[in-house]
Amino acid sequence: MSAPGTLLLTGAAGNMGTLLRPQLARDGRTLRLFDTAELQAGPGEQVRTGSVTDRDAVAAATDGADAVVHLAGISGEAGWDDILAVNVEGTRAVLDAAVAAGVRTVVLASSNHAVGFRTRDDGVPLAATVGHAPDTYYGWSKHAMEGLGRLYHERFGLTVVSARIGSCFPRPSNARMLATWLSPDDAARLVEAAVDPSTRGHHVVWGVSANTRRWWSLEEGAAIGYHPRDDAEVHAADLLDGPPPDPADPVHHRVGGAFCDAPLGVPMR
């Protein structure tokens, strides 16, 4: 796979941006970091400070980019107005800027919560193409994000990959993550597959590692060259004290787990 000359990473100071930043460094690539937080540029990096709610700042950051990885946004439940302004309008600003700048590919950080009310009864493995069933305003915003991605592909020919992220952390921290974990290494593999020039069109894929307990499909990711290598099972002994998780337990049976019971508009702690 070849590396885009300039790769814009929105939300570069967030959890996933921080994990991906060293992983995406490549010879011949400029990694352009965009966030409201101040960042220090390292070798091969540029920093642009701004918010996705500022369309002029987004346009300036996108100018000259070959591909965009859009991670910026509210990463959990919040009030309706905030979700709409940041996650939906912010995504529209990024897509508009990408079209205007002639960007080839945009990777959208969607979420499992776009289909949070789907269950194991809908299929094991569960296809990434399963219909939307958001569990929160946050999940709905990711549904809207995916819909905008499809619209901008159809209207403007933009290649868009929406990655329904499971749980991207250095290591899984609870029993549920034994199924939903996306390792930082695999997250980088997914991004590289998505931004490779050979990937064209519109795709929705699961952002999940090759976990033994995974019940979400990897077929759609394989179609764009995403082949995860990590397995959360190596951490199972540290996380399980007693019988294995019950697949009938709502936390493990529903894609969105506990989000399905969370009050709408109330930030989860």
C-alpha positions as CSV (number, residue, x, y, z in Angstrom):
1,M,0.0,0.0,0.0
2,S,1.2,3.5,-0.8
3,A,1.1,6.4,1.7
4,P,-0.9,9.6,0.8
5,G,1.4,12.6,0.6
6,T,-0.6,14.6,3.1
7,L,-3.0,12.9,5.5
8,L,-5.3,15.2,7.6
9,L,-6.2,13.8,11.0
10,T,-9.0,15.7,12.7
11,G,-9.4,15.3,16.4
12,A,-5.8,14.5,16.6
13,A,-5.6,15.2,20.3
14,G,-8.3,12.8,21.2
15,N,-8.0,9.2,22.4
16,M,-8.0,7.6,19.0
17,G,-6.0,10.4,17.4
18,T,-3.3,10.1,20.0
19,L,-3.1,6.3,19.5
20,L,-3.0,6.6,15.7
21,R,-0.5,9.5,15.4
22,P,2.7,7.5,15.8
23,Q,1.2,4.5,13.9
24,L,0.5,6.6,10.8
25,A,3.9,8.1,10.5
26,R,5.4,7.1,7.1
27,D,8.4,8.2,5.0
28,G,7.1,10.6,2.3
29,R,3.9,11.3,4.3
30,T,3.0,14.6,6.0
31,L,0.6,14.0,8.9
32,R,-1.5,17.2,9.4
33,L,-3.0,17.4,12.9
34,F,-6.2,19.3,13.4
35,D,-7.7,19.9,16.9
36,T,-9.0,22.6,19.2
37,A,-6.2,21.6,21.6
38,E,-2.7,22.9,21.0
39,L,-0.4,20.2,19.8
40,Q,3.4,20.0,19.2
41,A,4.4,18.9,15.7
42,G,6.9,16.1,15.5
43,P,9.0,15.0,12.5
44,G,6.8,14.8,9.3
45,E,3.9,16.5,11.1
46,Q,2.0,19.8,10.7
47,V,-0.4,21.3,13.2
48,R,-3.5,23.3,12.5
49,T,-5.5,24.5,15.5
50,G,-9.3,24.9,15.1
51,S,-12.7,23.3,15.5
52,V,-14.8,21.4,13.0
53,T,-17.6,23.8,13.9
54,D,-15.4,26.5,12.2
55,R,-15.9,25.9,8.4
56,D,-13.1,28.3,7.5
57,A,-10.6,26.6,9.8
58,V,-11.7,23.2,8.4
59,A,-11.3,24.4,4.8
60,A,-7.8,25.8,5.5
61,A,-6.7,22.6,7.2
62,T,-8.0,20.4,4.3
63,D,-6.4,22.4,1.5
64,G,-3.7,20.3,-0.1
65,A,-4.6,17.1,1.7
66,D,-4.8,13.8,-0.2
67,A,-7.0,12.0,2.4
68,V,-8.8,12.9,5.6
69,V,-9.3,10.7,8.7
70,H,-12.1,12.4,10.5
71,L,-12.0,11.6,14.2
72,A,-13.1,14.9,15.7
73,G,-16.4,15.0,17.5
74,I,-18.2,14.3,20.8
75,S,-17.2,10.7,21.6
76,G,-20.2,9.8,23.8
77,E,-23.7,10.8,24.7
78,A,-24.4,14.6,25.1
79,G,-27.1,17.1,24.6
80,W,-28.9,17.3,21.3
81,D,-27.7,20.7,20.3
82,D,-24.1,19.9,21.0
83,I,-24.3,16.6,19.1
84,L,-25.9,18.2,16.1
85,A,-23.4,21.1,16.0
86,V,-20.2,19.1,16.5
87,N,-20.9,15.6,15.2
88,V,-23.3,16.3,12.3
89,E,-22.5,19.9,11.2
90,G,-18.8,19.2,11.8
91,T,-18.9,16.2,9.6
92,R,-20.7,18.1,6.9
93,A,-18.0,20.8,7.1
94,V,-15.3,18.2,6.7
95,L,-17.0,16.6,3.7
96,D,-17.6,20.0,2.0
97,A,-14.0,21.0,2.5
98,A,-12.8,17.6,1.1
99,V,-14.9,18.1,-2.0
100,A,-13.7,21.7,-2.5
101,A,-10.0,20.7,-2.0
102,G,-10.2,17.7,-4.3
103,V,-9.4,15.2,-1.6
104,R,-9.5,11.6,-2.8
105,T,-10.6,9.7,0.4
106,V,-12.3,10.5,3.6
107,V,-12.4,8.0,6.5
108,L,-15.2,8.7,8.9
109,A,-15.0,7.5,12.5
110,S,-18.4,6.0,12.9
111,S,-19.4,3.9,15.9
112,N,-21.0,0.6,16.9
113,H,-23.6,2.8,18.5
114,A,-25.0,3.7,15.1
115,V,-26.5,0.2,15.2
116,G,-26.6,-0.2,19.0
117,F,-30.0,-1.8,19.2
118,R,-29.0,-4.6,16.8
119,T,-28.4,-7.9,18.6
120,R,-26.9,-11.3,18.1
121,D,-30.3,-12.3,16.8
122,D,-29.6,-10.2,13.7
123,G,-26.7,-12.4,12.7
124,V,-23.4,-13.8,14.0
125,P,-21.2,-12.6,12.5
126,L,-23.2,-9.4,12.2
127,A,-22.7,-7.8,8.8
128,A,-21.4,-4.2,8.7
129,T,-24.2,-3.5,6.3
130,V,-26.9,-4.2,8.9
131,G,-29.5,-1.4,9.0
132,H,-29.2,1.5,11.4
133,A,-30.6,1.2,14.9
134,P,-28.9,3.9,17.0
135,D,-29.0,3.7,20.7
136,T,-28.5,7.4,21.8
137,Y,-28.3,10.9,20.2
138,Y,-24.6,10.1,19.9
139,G,-25.4,6.9,18.0
140,W,-27.9,8.8,15.8
141,S,-25.1,11.3,14.9
142,K,-23.0,8.4,13.7
143,H,-25.9,7.2,11.7
144,A,-26.2,10.7,10.2
145,M,-22.4,10.7,9.6
146,E,-22.7,7.5,7.6
147,G,-25.6,8.9,5.6
148,L,-23.7,12.0,4.8
149,G,-20.7,9.9,3.6
150,R,-22.9,8.0,1.2
151,L,-24.5,11.2,0.0
152,Y,-21.1,12.8,-0.8
153,H,-19.9,9.7,-2.5
154,E,-22.9,9.5,-4.8
155,R,-23.0,13.3,-5.5
156,F,-19.3,14.0,-5.8
157,G,-17.5,10.7,-6.3
158,L,-15.7,11.0,-3.0
159,T,-14.3,7.7,-1.7
160,V,-15.7,7.3,1.8
161,V,-15.0,4.6,4.3
162,S,-17.2,4.7,7.5
163,A,-15.6,2.6,10.2
164,R,-17.9,1.5,12.9
165,I,-15.4,1.6,15.8
166,G,-15.9,-0.9,18.6
167,S,-13.5,-0.1,21.6
168,C,-10.2,1.4,20.6
169,F,-7.8,1.4,23.5
170,P,-4.3,0.2,24.1
171,R,-5.8,-2.9,25.7
172,P,-9.3,-4.1,26.6
173,S,-10.5,-3.1,30.1
174,N,-13.6,-5.2,30.6
175,A,-15.2,-8.5,29.5
176,R,-17.3,-6.8,26.8
177,M,-14.2,-5.5,25.1
178,L,-13.0,-9.1,24.6
179,A,-15.5,-9.0,21.7
180,T,-15.4,-5.3,20.7
181,W,-11.7,-4.3,21.1
182,L,-9.9,-2.6,18.3
183,S,-6.1,-2.5,19.0
184,P,-4.1,0.6,18.0
185,D,-2.1,-1.5,15.6
186,D,-5.3,-2.8,13.9
187,A,-6.8,0.7,13.9
188,A,-3.8,1.8,11.9
189,R,-4.1,-1.1,9.5
190,L,-7.7,-0.2,9.0
191,V,-6.8,3.5,8.2
192,E,-4.0,2.4,5.8
193,A,-6.4,0.1,3.9
194,A,-9.0,2.8,3.7
195,V,-6.7,5.6,2.4
196,D,-4.8,3.4,0.0
197,P,-5.4,4.7,-3.6
198,S,-6.7,1.3,-4.6
199,T,-9.7,1.6,-2.3
200,R,-12.5,3.4,-4.1
201,G,-16.2,3.8,-3.6
202,H,-18.3,3.8,-0.5
203,H,-17.8,1.3,2.3
204,V,-19.1,0.7,5.8
205,V,-16.8,-1.6,7.8
206,W,-16.5,-2.8,11.4
207,G,-13.6,-1.3,13.3
208,V,-12.7,-4.4,15.4
209,S,-9.7,-6.6,15.8
210,A,-9.6,-10.4,15.1
211,N,-10.9,-11.2,18.5
212,T,-11.8,-14.8,19.4
213,R,-15.1,-13.6,20.9
214,R,-15.8,-11.1,18.1
215,W,-19.3,-11.4,16.7
216,W,-19.1,-8.6,14.1
217,S,-18.1,-9.4,10.6
218,L,-14.7,-8.8,9.1
219,E,-15.8,-9.6,5.6
220,E,-16.5,-6.0,4.6
221,G,-13.2,-4.8,5.9
222,A,-11.4,-7.6,4.1
223,A,-12.9,-6.2,0.9
224,I,-10.9,-3.1,1.2
225,G,-7.7,-4.9,2.4
226,Y,-8.2,-4.6,6.1
227,H,-6.9,-7.8,7.8
228,P,-6.6,-7.4,11.6
229,R,-4.0,-9.4,13.4
230,D,-4.6,-8.8,17.1
231,D,-6.9,-10.7,19.5
232,A,-8.2,-9.5,22.8
233,E,-8.1,-13.0,24.1
234,V,-4.5,-12.6,25.2
235,H,-6.0,-10.3,27.9
236,A,-8.9,-12.6,28.9
237,A,-7.2,-14.1,32.0
238,D,-6.7,-10.6,33.4
239,L,-10.3,-9.6,32.9
240,L,-12.4,-12.7,33.7
241,D,-12.9,-13.8,37.3
242,G,-15.5,-16.6,37.1
243,P,-17.6,-17.9,34.3
244,P,-17.3,-16.4,30.8
245,P,-19.7,-13.6,29.7
246,D,-23.2,-14.7,29.0
247,P,-24.1,-13.9,25.4
248,A,-27.7,-13.4,26.5
249,D,-26.7,-10.6,28.9
250,P,-27.9,-7.3,27.3
251,V,-24.4,-5.9,27.6
252,H,-23.0,-8.7,25.4
253,H,-26.2,-9.4,23.4
254,R,-26.7,-5.9,22.0
255,V,-24.2,-4.1,19.8
256,G,-24.5,-0.9,21.9
257,G,-24.4,-2.7,25.3
258,A,-25.2,-0.3,28.2
259,F,-25.7,2.6,25.9
260,C,-29.2,1.2,25.0
261,D,-30.3,1.9,28.6
262,A,-28.6,5.3,29.0
263,P,-30.8,8.4,29.4
264,L,-31.0,10.4,26.1
265,G,-29.0,13.6,26.2
266,V,-27.2,12.9,29.5
267,P,-23.4,12.5,29.3
268,M,-22.3,9.0,30.4
269,R,-19.7,8.8,33.1
